[in-house]
Every structure is written in C-alpha cells, then in structure tokens.
C-alpha cells in the first residue's frame, strides 16, 4: 500500500504506525520531497476532487490569488503540501485522512 503525505504530518505518522502494527507493508511517499507528476496526481484528483486540497492550511492562505482560483491539479502541482493528508491506497481502494472511516477500511 502507498501512503501519500508529509513526514511532519501527525495524521500520517499515526496512520503509518497503526498500519505497520497491523502487519501492513506501507510505502510512504513524501509529496514535498518527491513531488507527484501530473499523471500521478490524476487518480488522486479523480478520486477526491477538490477535497484533496486542504483549504484550511497556511499553505493555501499563502497562495496568490491566481492559484487560489485555479483548479486543484494546478494548486497541488505548484504546492504539493496543500494536499489533505494522508491519502492511502492499495491500488484499488482509497481513503483521505485518518479518521474512523479510514481506520475501519485499513485495520
């Protein structure tokens, strides 16, 4: 499974810890250090749409007006840290965040 996120994200850390404790093999993808290509963003955006952008974040508030009005793909390509985290997939199933629904899906 792949977990997309940031190494400083507390939800990402909690998800990795819980998944590994449950015996899952987790491949962590740091979206800031190893940005996704347009083709890699496409399935995430198709799955989650605008919900993939964390509009409450400081990174979002720091965007210029043009980028704030742009589509999610342009925002995420310009600032990968805008991604709501974590995104977890096994190639078939997808979850966004580390809430009860995500924990129920993976644990």
C-alpha positions, 0 to 999 in steps of 0.5 A: 500500500502507498501512503501519500503525505508529509513526514511532519504530518501527525495524521500520517505518522499515526496512520503509518504506525497503526498500519505497520502494527497491523502487519501492513507493508506501507510505502510512504511517499513524501509529496514535498520531497518527491513531488507527484507528476501530473499523471500521478496526481490524476487518480488522486484528483479523480478520486477526491476532487477538490477535497484533496486540497486542504483549504484550511492550511497556511499553505493555501492562505499563502497562495496568490490569488491566481492559484487560489482560483485555479483548479486543484491539479494546478494548486497541488502541482505548484504546492504539493503540501496543500494536499489533505493528508494522508491519502492511502491506497492499495491500488484499488481502494482509497481513503483521505485522512485518518479518521474512523472511516479510514481506520475501519477500511485499513485495520 
